[in-house]
Amino acid sequence: MAFQISNIRNVLRLGKHVHTKWNIQSVRHLNLLEYQSKSLLEKYNVTVQKFIVADKIEDTNSLSKLNPGEYVVKAQILAGGRGLGVFDSGFKGGVHLTKDPVKAKSLVGEMLNKRLITKQTPKDGIPVNHVMVAESVDILRETYLCILMDREYNGPVIIASPAGGMDIEDVAHKTPELIKTLPVDIFEGVTDQMANDLAEFLLFKGDLKKKAAQEIKNLWEMFLKVDAVQVEINPFVETPQGQVVSVDAKIGFDDNAKFRQQEIFDMEDTTECDPREVEANKYNLNYIGMDGNIGCLVNGAGLAMATMDIIQLYGASPANFLDVGGTVQEQQVLQAFQILTSDKNVKAILVNVFGGIVNCATIASGIVGACKRIELKVPLIVRLEGTNVDAAKQILKDSGLPIQSASDLDDAAKKAVASI
């Protein structure tokens, strides 16, 4: 099982006996499917079980590449709870074990191009476009290993525990002595001594200790080369055959490094994402869909929160969080309006922009252009303040469009709520 970065940071605090409440935020980051993460680990010489990926039933002909034995057949979606999931066809379970290659092929056929419904998916489930068939791993012992960037340590940290395969936060809370936290000098990296000490703490012995130490160094190399902010292996296992295997991985990437890691970011599967969020991301807009009736276009997260709060205060509810940022151009404003109006629940749009870096005239021109282009049919309330605001207000006035101007945020929220 894998955990989010915020949860891992909580482990660091729990290890110091400081209990804090999680601050959960809805933020879209790059997520890789399981087989994609395993492919990336393989590229950096991290040991994983052999596997094939089937996008169509004919791909199962390559099962002969795997060693005879037990196969693990897994539907590839990002949501958890696959093993207990149910397909829209009625077939049960997104994870199956079998020793029969014919049965393995049949299981792939039951999963491909069906929708898998789990406790973490929408009610109608998520389409399964890929199925991974992997060699089953005989697990003698499970441990835990994670490398992540942490602000408190001002750099990378390795968290290790000989108690793997379970909720690492529970381990940190109940038995903190089983958690080792090791800051890493970003310039020096993971030395042989550090890798050996970690392998010893994880209770690997003899030749296995050497293998585990090398696996740790390989994971560190990958962490650096792919601009990761988190590489979590749970479980990091010892097998009866004398191997050290990374069975499951959660990899988080630095979104700011996308220009360096384009090949990795191009691997993203957006099947499970809100299409509006995917579209917004193409234009560097920050969008999160909600279930309200007033669409919000703002600049700055703080202003967005205040706007949503005051809409709620006056008896309506926000339909989204849409932050156009500080370098927005007219074309982005058009895209923002197209995304807002694609939501049939939106009965009015409230624009609330405070121009610091943003030029209000740019926003105003974008609004006028968008309204004419998409033939806006819902009430539009605009509150602008800051850089070049007088010119912006004149642009809105000269447009001849039925745009309601507001003197301040309170006035804007009242007018937006009244309009619906």
C-alpha positions in Angstrom: 0.0 0.0 0.0 1.3 3.5 -0.8 0.7 6.8 1.0 0.7 10.5 0.0 3.6 12.7 0.7 1.7 14.7 3.4 1.1 11.4 5.2 4.8 10.5 5.1 5.7 13.8 6.6 3.3 13.1 9.4 5.4 9.9 10.1 8.4 12.2 10.6 6.5 14.2 13.2 5.0 11.0 14.8 8.5 9.7 15.1 9.2 12.8 17.3 6.0 12.2 19.3 4.4 15.3 17.8 0.8 14.5 16.7 -0.7 16.9 14.1 -3.9 17.0 12.3 -3.5 16.5 8.5 -4.1 19.4 6.2 -5.6 17.7 3.1 -5.7 19.8 -0.1 -7.1 18.9 -3.5 -4.1 19.3 -5.8 -3.6 17.6 -9.1 -0.1 16.0 -9.5 1.3 13.5 -11.9 0.3 9.9 -11.0 1.7 6.8 -12.8 -0.1 3.5 -13.1 1.5 0.6 -11.3 3.1 -0.9 -14.4 4.6 2.5 -15.4 6.2 2.9 -12.0 7.7 -0.6 -12.3 9.0 0.2 -15.7 10.7 3.3 -14.3 12.2 1.3 -11.4 13.5 -1.3 -13.9 15.2 1.4 -15.9 17.3 2.3 -12.9 18.2 -1.3 -12.0 15.8 -1.6 -9.1 14.6 -5.2 -8.8 10.9 -5.7 -9.5 9.0 -8.9 -10.4 8.8 -9.6 -14.2 5.6 -8.5 -15.8 3.8 -7.9 -19.1 1.1 -5.3 -19.9 -2.0 -6.2 -22.0 -3.8 -3.4 -23.8 -5.7 -6.0 -25.9 -6.2 -9.7 -25.4 -3.6 -10.6 -28.0 -0.9 -9.1 -25.8 -1.3 -12.1 -23.4 0.6 -14.2 -26.0 3.7 -12.7 -24.4 3.0 -14.6 -21.1 5.7 -17.0 -22.2 8.2 -14.3 -21.2 7.3 -14.9 -17.6 8.6 -17.8 -15.5 6.1 -20.6 -15.0 4.5 -20.4 -11.6 1.9 -18.2 -10.1 0.6 -15.1 -11.9 -0.8 -11.9 -10.4 -3.4 -10.3 -12.7 -4.1 -6.7 -11.9 -6.4 -4.1 -13.5 -4.5 -0.9 -13.9 -6.3 2.1 -12.4 -5.1 4.7 -9.9 -7.9 4.1 -7.4 -7.4 1.8 -4.4 -9.4 -1.2 -3.4 -9.0 -3.0 -6.7 -9.0 -6.5 -5.1 -12.5 -6.0 -3.7 -13.8 -4.1 -6.7 -16.6 -5.2 -9.1 -16.7 -4.7 -12.8 -19.7 -3.3 -14.6 -20.1 -6.7 -16.2 -20.6 -8.3 -12.7 -17.1 -9.9 -12.7 -15.6 -9.5 -9.2 -12.1 -8.5 -8.3 -9.5 -6.3 -10.0 -6.7 -8.5 -8.6 -6.5 -12.3 -9.1 -3.9 -15.0 -8.6 -3.6 -18.1 -10.8 -1.1 -20.7 -11.7 -2.8 -21.5 -15.0 -1.6 -19.3 -18.0 -4.9 -20.1 -19.8 -6.8 -18.8 -16.8 -4.6 -15.7 -16.7 -5.5 -14.9 -20.3 -9.2 -15.4 -19.4 -8.9 -13.0 -16.4 -7.3 -10.4 -18.6 -10.3 -10.7 -21.0 -12.7 -10.2 -18.1 -11.0 -7.0 -17.1 -10.0 -5.2 -20.3 -12.3 -2.5 -21.6 -14.7 -2.9 -18.6 -15.4 -0.4 -15.8 -14.0 -1.3 -12.4 -16.0 0.0 -9.4 -14.2 0.3 -6.0 -14.7 2.3 -2.9 -12.5 5.0 -4.3 -14.0 5.4 -7.8 -17.1 7.2 -9.1 -20.3 5.2 -8.9 -20.0 4.1 -12.5 -16.4 3.0 -12.1 -13.3 3.7 -14.1 -12.5 2.1 -17.5 -9.7 -0.5 -17.5 -7.5 0.1 -20.5 -4.4 -1.8 -19.3 -4.0 -5.1 -17.3 -0.7 -6.1 -15.8 0.2 -9.7 -15.4 3.2 -10.2 -13.2 5.1 -13.1 -11.7 4.0 -13.7 -8.1 6.6 -12.9 -5.5 7.3 -15.3 -2.6 7.6 -13.0 0.4 9.7 -14.2 3.3 9.8 -10.8 5.0 8.4 -7.3 4.4 10.2 -4.0 5.1 9.5 -0.3 4.3 11.7 2.3 2.5 10.9 5.8 1.4 13.0 8.7 0.0 11.3 12.1 0.0 12.0 15.8 0.1 11.1 17.4 3.5 11.0 21.0 4.4 11.8 20.4 8.0 15.1 18.8 7.0 15.6 21.3 4.2 16.3 18.4 1.8 15.9 14.7 1.1 15.2 12.3 3.9 15.2 8.5 3.9 12.6 6.8 6.2 13.0 3.1 6.8 11.3 0.4 8.9 11.7 -3.3 9.3 7.9 -3.4 9.7 6.7 -3.1 6.1 3.5 -4.1 4.4 1.3 -2.1 6.8 0.2 1.4 7.6 3.5 3.1 8.3 1.8 5.8 10.3 0.5 3.1 12.7 4.1 1.8 13.0 5.4 5.3 13.8 2.7 5.9 16.4 2.8 2.6 18.2 6.5 1.6 17.8 8.5 4.7 16.9 11.7 2.7 17.6 11.0 0.8 14.4 11.3 4.0 12.3 14.7 5.3 11.2 14.9 8.8 9.7 18.1 9.6 7.9 18.7 13.1 6.3 20.8 12.9 3.1 23.3 15.6 2.0 22.1 16.4 -1.5 25.7 16.9 -2.7 27.2 13.8 -1.0 24.2 11.5 -1.7 23.7 8.0 -0.2 27.2 6.7 0.6 28.1 3.0 0.9 28.1 3.4 4.7 24.7 4.9 4.8 23.2 2.2 2.5 24.8 -0.5 4.6 23.5 1.0 7.8 20.0 1.2 6.4 20.1 -2.4 5.1 21.3 -3.5 8.6 18.5 -1.6 10.3 16.0 -3.3 7.9 17.4 -6.6 9.2 18.9 -7.9 6.0 21.8 -10.3 6.7 24.9 -11.6 4.8 24.7 -11.4 1.0 21.1 -10.0 1.3 22.5 -7.0 3.2 24.8 -6.2 0.3 21.9 -6.6 -2.2 19.6 -4.4 -0.1 22.3 -1.7 0.1 22.8 -1.7 -3.6 19.0 -1.5 -4.2 18.9 1.5 -1.8 21.6 3.2 -3.8 19.8 2.5 -7.1 16.6 4.0 -5.7 18.5 7.1 -4.6 19.9 7.4 -8.2 16.4 7.2 -9.6 15.1 9.7 -7.1 17.7 12.2 -8.3 17.6 11.5 -12.0 13.7 11.8 -12.4 13.3 14.8 -10.1 11.2 12.9 -7.7 9.9 14.4 -4.4 8.9 10.9 -3.2 9.9 7.3 -3.9 8.1 5.0 -1.5 8.5 1.2 -1.6 6.1 -0.7 0.5 6.8 -3.6 0.8 10.6 -3.8 0.2 10.8 -7.5 0.5 13.2 -10.4 1.1 12.3 -13.6 -0.8 13.1 -17.2 0.1 15.2 -17.3 -3.1 17.6 -14.7 -1.7 16.4 -11.7 -3.6 15.5 -8.1 -2.5 12.5 -6.9 -4.5 10.5 -3.7 -4.6 7.0 -5.1 -4.8 4.9 -1.9 -4.7 6.0 1.7 -5.4 4.5 5.2 -5.1 6.5 7.8 -7.0 5.8 11.6 -6.7 7.4 14.1 -9.1 8.3 17.7 -8.9 5.9 19.4 -11.3 8.3 22.3 -11.7 10.7 19.8 -13.4 8.3 18.9 -16.1 10.5 20.6 -18.8 13.3 18.2 -17.8 11.1 15.1 -17.5 8.8 15.5 -20.5 9.0 11.7 -21.3 7.8 10.8 -17.8 5.0 13.4 -17.8 3.8 12.2 -21.2 3.1 8.9 -19.5 0.3 10.3 -17.4 -3.0 8.5 -17.8 -5.8 11.1 -17.4 -8.7 8.6 -17.7 -9.5 9.1 -14.1 -9.1 12.9 -14.0 -11.9 15.4 -14.3 -11.7 16.4 -18.0 -12.1 20.1 -17.0 -9.0 19.8 -14.8 -7.1 18.2 -17.6 -8.1 21.0 -20.0 -7.3 23.7 -17.5 -3.8 22.2 -16.9 -3.1 22.5 -20.7 -3.4 26.3 -20.3 -1.7 26.7 -16.9 -4.9 27.3 -15.1 -5.6 25.8 -11.7 -9.1 24.3 -11.6 -11.0 22.1 -9.2 -14.6 21.3 -9.8 -17.2 21.4 -7.1 -20.9 20.9 -6.9 -22.2 24.5 -6.5 -24.0 26.9 -8.9 -21.7 30.0 -9.1 -18.6 29.7 -11.3 -15.6 31.6 -9.9 -12.7 33.1 -11.8 -10.0 34.7 -9.6 -6.3 35.3 -9.4 -4.6 33.9 -6.3 -5.5 31.0 -4.0 -6.3 33.2 -1.0 -8.7 35.3 -3.1 -10.3 32.2 -4.4 -10.9 30.9 -0.8 -12.3 34.3 0.2 -14.6 34.3 -2.8 -15.9 30.9 -2.2 -16.5 31.6 1.5 -18.5 34.8 0.8 -20.6 33.1 -1.8 -21.5 30.5 0.8 -22.2 33.2 3.3 -24.9 34.7 1.1 -26.7 31.5 0.5 -25.3 30.0 -2.7 -22.3 27.7 -3.3 -19.2 27.8 -5.5 -19.1 25.5 -8.6 -15.4 25.5 -8.8 -12.0 26.8 -7.7 -10.4 28.5 -10.8 -7.2 30.5 -10.3 -5.8 32.1 -13.4 -2.5 33.0 -11.7 -0.4 36.1 -12.0 0.8 35.9 -15.6 -2.6 35.3 -17.3 -3.1 36.3 -20.9 -6.4 37.0 -22.8 -6.4 33.6 -24.4 -6.3 31.9 -21.0 -9.3 34.0 -19.9 -11.2 32.6 -22.9 -10.2 29.1 -22.0 -11.2 29.7 -18.4 -14.7 30.9 -19.4 -15.1 27.8 -21.7 -14.3 25.5 -18.8 -16.7 27.3 -16.5 -19.6 27.3 -18.9 -19.0 23.6 -19.7 -20.5 22.9 -16.2 -24.3 22.8 -16.7 -24.7 23.5 -13.0 -23.2 27.0 -13.3 -26.0 29.6 -13.2 -23.8 32.6 -12.8 -20.1 33.6 -13.1 -18.3 35.8 -10.6 -14.9 37.3 -11.6 -12.9 38.6 -8.7 -9.5 39.9 -9.6 -7.1 42.0 -7.7 -4.5 43.3 -10.1 -1.0 43.3 -8.6 1.1 41.5 -11.2 -2.0 41.0 -13.2 -3.1 43.8 -15.5 -6.8 44.4 -15.0 -7.1 45.6 -18.6 -5.8 42.2 -19.8 -8.5 40.5 -17.7 -11.2 42.9 -19.0 -10.2 42.4 -22.6 -10.2 38.6 -22.1 -13.7 38.7 -20.5 -15.1 40.8 -23.4 -13.6 38.5 -26.0 -14.8 35.4 -24.2 -18.3 36.6 -23.8 -18.6 37.4 -27.5 -16.9 34.1 -28.6 -19.0 31.8 -26.5 -22.2 33.8 -26.4 -22.4 33.8 -22.7 -26.0 33.1 -21.5 -25.6 33.2 -17.7 -25.3 36.4 -15.5 -21.7 37.7 -15.2 -20.6 39.8 -12.3 -17.1 41.4 -12.3 -15.1 42.9 -9.5 -11.8 44.3 -10.6 -9.3 46.3 -8.5 -5.6 47.2 -8.7 -3.3 47.7 -11.7 -4.9 49.6 -14.6 -8.4 49.2 -13.1 -9.9 52.4 -14.6 -9.0 51.3 -18.2 -10.4 47.8 -17.4 -13.7 49.2 -16.3 -13.9 51.4 -19.4 -13.3 48.3 -21.6 -16.2 46.5 -19.9 -18.4 49.6 -20.2 -17.6 50.1 -23.9 -18.3 46.5 -24.8 -22.1 47.0 -24.6 -22.4 43.5 -22.9 -24.7 42.9 -20.0 -21.8 42.7 -17.5 -22.6 43.7 -13.9 -19.8 45.6 -12.2 -19.2 45.4 -8.5 -17.6 47.9 -6.2 -16.1 45.3 -3.9 -16.1 41.6 -3.0 -19.1 41.9 -0.8 -21.1 43.7 -3.5 -20.0 41.2 -6.1 -21.1 38.2 -4.0 -24.5 39.7 -3.3 -25.1 40.5 -6.9 -24.0 37.0 -8.0 -26.3 35.3 -5.5 -29.2 37.6 -6.4 -28.7 36.9 -10.1 -29.7 33.2 -9.7 
